[in-house]
Amino acid sequence: MTEITSEYIKPELMACCGAREIKDGDIVIVGTGFPAVSANIAKYTHAPNAKMMQESGVYDANPRRPALSVGDPCLNPGAAFIGSLVDVMGMFLQGGWVDVGFLSGSQVDKFGNINTTVIGDYINPKSRLPGSGGANPIGLLAKKVLIIALHDKRRLSDKVDFITTPGYIDGPGSRAKWGLPEDCGPEVIITNKAVMRFDKHTKEAYLESYHPGNTIEEIVENTPWDLKIADDVHETPPPTDEELRVIREIIDPMRMINIYLDRGYI
Amino acid sequence: MSKVMTMREAISQFVHDGDFVFIGGYICRPPFAAIHEIIRQKKRNLTITRSNAADDFDMLIGAGVVKRFISTFLSLGVYGLGRCFRRSLEKGIPHKVELEEYTNLSLPMMLMAGALGIPFVPVKDMLGSDLLKISSFFGEKKYKVIENPFDGTPALLVPALNPDVGIIHVQQADENGNAQVWGIEGDCKWGANASKKVIVSCERIVSREIIGKDPSRTIVPDFRVVAVVQEPFGAHPGYAPGFYDVDLMFGSLYQRASNTVEGFQEFLDEWVFGVQDRTEYTQRYIEKFGYAQFKNLMAEFDYSYPVSYSY
């Protein structure tokens, strides 16, 4: 193994954490930003046969610039398949063919429930957010769900104000009550401080690794639930030179990933 | 019989106050020329729907033409939350729009059910979420959870939707309305075919013979269409594959304008009320930002290989 000496920014590390959850051959439904970068890192490193789709109707696009939305013009030329929302969300996702879904949330709780609908009261909102879009079906129907969030007590929550996208709802057995398979659901929350993985039994997110420069104490302090810590808790492995090369030379030469620094991903 | 007319004629004849309107597009091919005309004609009390709404729906809400919105999502994409959408729901400016919220799986399926003439459709999303705890103007009829009669598991049913009128922007259509698209479809096909009447806005009108050279591209047949409007640049600031790119500069302009009520009104005065139609809008765009900027948006040509349908 070569010693890693490269400087990197937090969003790059977070994107790599996402990439490492993707296996070769996985079908990944992606949004823009982190999800697309992560899936591409995976594709250009350990998972060359991973394939991406976008809810707007696209499968296996070959964009010449980073897509700024899931309906971006650059997703059209070179894709293997272009159809409709019913094709991707219905035929592929609801049909059970999507391995990994990748979501971000304005508010995420310990059971991986995500709120993208409203902060405060639904009828008289303090802050009205966009709504579900594709998040709810992706969260329910992808076999494994990766969640990106900012690590503070506002974005992480003991219980979200509104469950737009169910994770494990109220904990063990909750998904089964709704006829949802128990072995699907959130896998990790990747934040700007840590990777938190969901416990197979309690369905609660616990601390698996802390990012270089962040401490366990700081993470516990900024997590609003009684955060359990893995016996083998460790530092998150930094991006490898190869991962950084892929991000900077292939996926994002324009360095659009820098926008996440302004959004607090530091 | 030709159905070709101006956008002013199409909107005035076929979109009425209080109508339920499906408006297609997914950044790809939003029918912006039609949206501006709806605002210009000061339509009122519309119910609007589409999966994944963006700046166009934000503008309709800000302009006060919308009473109800069967929604899944509304944002300005890279430019963040929809300002008019937020002002409407948080502060009641210009008034509070009534929302019936679904998802990007259930809503397209509801339009599909409408197009197929079936009364409802089972979907596998929304279960366990708070989307099942809220309802608005659909009341008890937003959804039903039943026991799946075949295996006893919980099954969620959502109702079919049949809008009064569907509006889509396509790359090409013939003068009777056979409408062809390529590229990201969003919910255009099911949404238009679910609608009782369809207004087709297009980049270019082509002959019936051209349509027949590649009939697999047709998403709406002429007998479903009441109006055909040729509107080049009609999806701007969205894009049309093979014609022009998305206009991020203009998207940013809209975001900055819509940050305030006054800025939004000035935007409408300049780009909607201040022009008669899409031709004047395009002229204004070129005058204001220069031909080079306009030309820069135009797509390069990289043709597909022709296919043969012959036997």
HADDOCK unambig.tbl for C-alpha pairs under 7 A between the chains (distance, minus, plus):
assign (segid A and resid 56 and name CA) (segid B and resid 184 and name CA) 6.31 0.50 0.50
assign (segid A and resid 56 and name CA) (segid B and resid 185 and name CA) 6.90 0.50 0.50
assign (segid A and resid 56 and name CA) (segid B and resid 186 and name CA) 5.02 0.50 0.50
assign (segid A and resid 57 and name CA) (segid B and resid 184 and name CA) 5.85 0.50 0.50
assign (segid A and resid 57 and name CA) (segid B and resid 185 and name CA) 6.49 0.50 0.50
assign (segid A and resid 57 and name CA) (segid B and resid 186 and name CA) 6.37 0.50 0.50
assign (segid A and resid 58 and name CA) (segid B and resid 184 and name CA) 6.83 0.50 0.50
assign (segid A and resid 68 and name CA) (segid B and resid 78 and name CA) 6.72 0.50 0.50
assign (segid A and resid 69 and name CA) (segid B and resid 77 and name CA) 6.60 0.50 0.50
assign (segid A and resid 71 and name CA) (segid B and resid 26 and name CA) 5.92 0.50 0.50
assign (segid A and resid 71 and name CA) (segid B and resid 27 and name CA) 5.75 0.50 0.50
assign (segid A and resid 71 and name CA) (segid B and resid 28 and name CA) 6.27 0.50 0.50
assign (segid A and resid 71 and name CA) (segid B and resid 184 and name CA) 6.80 0.50 0.50
assign (segid A and resid 73 and name CA) (segid B and resid 241 and name CA) 6.71 0.50 0.50
assign (segid A and resid 73 and name CA) (segid B and resid 245 and name CA) 6.55 0.50 0.50
assign (segid A and resid 73 and name CA) (segid B and resid 246 and name CA) 6.95 0.50 0.50
assign (segid A and resid 76 and name CA) (segid B and resid 183 and name CA) 5.63 0.50 0.50
assign (segid A and resid 76 and name CA) (segid B and resid 184 and name CA) 6.79 0.50 0.50
assign (segid A and resid 82 and name CA) (segid B and resid 183 and name CA) 6.22 0.50 0.50
assign (segid A and resid 82 and name CA) (segid B and resid 184 and name CA) 5.97 0.50 0.50
assign (segid A and resid 83 and name CA) (segid B and resid 184 and name CA) 6.26 0.50 0.50
assign (segid A and resid 83 and name CA) (segid B and resid 185 and name CA) 5.81 0.50 0.50
assign (segid A and resid 84 and name CA) (segid B and resid 184 and name CA) 6.75 0.50 0.50
assign (segid A and resid 84 and name CA) (segid B and resid 185 and name CA) 4.82 0.50 0.50
assign (segid A and resid 84 and name CA) (segid B and resid 186 and name CA) 4.83 0.50 0.50
assign (segid A and resid 84 and name CA) (segid B and resid 187 and name CA) 5.91 0.50 0.50
assign (segid A and resid 85 and name CA) (segid B and resid 108 and name CA) 6.57 0.50 0.50
assign (segid A and resid 85 and name CA) (segid B and resid 186 and name CA) 5.16 0.50 0.50
assign (segid A and resid 85 and name CA) (segid B and resid 187 and name CA) 5.78 0.50 0.50
assign (segid A and resid 86 and name CA) (segid B and resid 105 and name CA) 6.86 0.50 0.50
assign (segid A and resid 86 and name CA) (segid B and resid 108 and name CA) 6.03 0.50 0.50
assign (segid A and resid 86 and name CA) (segid B and resid 109 and name CA) 6.50 0.50 0.50
assign (segid A and resid 89 and name CA) (segid B and resid 105 and name CA) 5.39 0.50 0.50
assign (segid A and resid 90 and name CA) (segid B and resid 105 and name CA) 6.28 0.50 0.50
assign (segid A and resid 94 and name CA) (segid B and resid 124 and name CA) 6.73 0.50 0.50
assign (segid A and resid 124 and name CA) (segid B and resid 90 and name CA) 6.49 0.50 0.50
assign (segid A and resid 125 and name CA) (segid B and resid 90 and name CA) 5.69 0.50 0.50
assign (segid A and resid 126 and name CA) (segid B and resid 90 and name CA) 6.71 0.50 0.50
assign (segid A and resid 127 and name CA) (segid B and resid 90 and name CA) 6.85 0.50 0.50
assign (segid A and resid 128 and name CA) (segid B and resid 86 and name CA) 5.70 0.50 0.50
assign (segid A and resid 128 and name CA) (segid B and resid 89 and name CA) 6.89 0.50 0.50
assign (segid A and resid 128 and name CA) (segid B and resid 90 and name CA) 6.69 0.50 0.50
assign (segid A and resid 129 and name CA) (segid B and resid 81 and name CA) 6.83 0.50 0.50
assign (segid A and resid 130 and name CA) (segid B and resid 73 and name CA) 4.90 0.50 0.50
assign (segid A and resid 130 and name CA) (segid B and resid 74 and name CA) 4.78 0.50 0.50
assign (segid A and resid 130 and name CA) (segid B and resid 75 and name CA) 5.57 0.50 0.50
assign (segid A and resid 130 and name CA) (segid B and resid 81 and name CA) 6.59 0.50 0.50
assign (segid A and resid 131 and name CA) (segid B and resid 72 and name CA) 5.89 0.50 0.50
assign (segid A and resid 131 and name CA) (segid B and resid 73 and name CA) 4.49 0.50 0.50
assign (segid A and resid 131 and name CA) (segid B and resid 74 and name CA) 6.84 0.50 0.50
assign (segid A and resid 132 and name CA) (segid B and resid 72 and name CA) 5.73 0.50 0.50
assign (segid A and resid 132 and name CA) (segid B and resid 73 and name CA) 5.79 0.50 0.50
assign (segid A and resid 132 and name CA) (segid B and resid 103 and name CA) 5.64 0.50 0.50
assign (segid A and resid 133 and name CA) (segid B and resid 52 and name CA) 5.87 0.50 0.50
assign (segid A and resid 133 and name CA) (segid B and resid 72 and name CA) 4.90 0.50 0.50
assign (segid A and resid 133 and name CA) (segid B and resid 73 and name CA) 4.70 0.50 0.50
assign (segid A and resid 133 and name CA) (segid B and resid 103 and name CA) 5.16 0.50 0.50
assign (segid A and resid 133 and name CA) (segid B and resid 104 and name CA) 5.01 0.50 0.50
assign (segid A and resid 134 and name CA) (segid B and resid 103 and name CA) 5.98 0.50 0.50
assign (segid A and resid 134 and name CA) (segid B and resid 104 and name CA) 4.68 0.50 0.50
assign (segid A and resid 134 and name CA) (segid B and resid 105 and name CA) 6.72 0.50 0.50
assign (segid A and resid 136 and name CA) (segid B and resid 103 and name CA) 6.71 0.50 0.50
assign (segid A and resid 136 and name CA) (segid B and resid 125 and name CA) 6.61 0.50 0.50
assign (segid A and resid 136 and name CA) (segid B and resid 126 and name CA) 6.32 0.50 0.50
assign (segid A and resid 137 and name CA) (segid B and resid 105 and name CA) 6.37 0.50 0.50
assign (segid A and resid 137 and name CA) (segid B and resid 125 and name CA) 4.90 0.50 0.50
assign (segid A and resid 137 and name CA) (segid B and resid 126 and name CA) 6.89 0.50 0.50
assign (segid A and resid 140 and name CA) (segid B and resid 125 and name CA) 6.36 0.50 0.50
assign (segid A and resid 162 and name CA) (segid B and resid 130 and name CA) 6.10 0.50 0.50
assign (segid A and resid 163 and name CA) (segid B and resid 129 and name CA) 5.20 0.50 0.50
assign (segid A and resid 163 and name CA) (segid B and resid 130 and name CA) 5.01 0.50 0.50
assign (segid A and resid 164 and name CA) (segid B and resid 129 and name CA) 5.76 0.50 0.50
assign (segid A and resid 164 and name CA) (segid B and resid 130 and name CA) 6.06 0.50 0.50
assign (segid A and resid 164 and name CA) (segid B and resid 131 and name CA) 6.43 0.50 0.50
assign (segid A and resid 165 and name CA) (segid B and resid 129 and name CA) 6.08 0.50 0.50
assign (segid A and resid 166 and name CA) (segid B and resid 128 and name CA) 6.16 0.50 0.50
assign (segid A and resid 166 and name CA) (segid B and resid 129 and name CA) 5.47 0.50 0.50
assign (segid A and resid 169 and name CA) (segid B and resid 128 and name CA) 6.88 0.50 0.50
assign (segid A and resid 178 and name CA) (segid B and resid 127 and name CA) 6.19 0.50 0.50
assign (segid A and resid 178 and name CA) (segid B and resid 128 and name CA) 6.28 0.50 0.50
assign (segid A and resid 178 and name CA) (segid B and resid 154 and name CA) 6.39 0.50 0.50
assign (segid A and resid 179 and name CA) (segid B and resid 153 and name CA) 6.08 0.50 0.50
assign (segid A and resid 179 and name CA) (segid B and resid 154 and name CA) 6.05 0.50 0.50
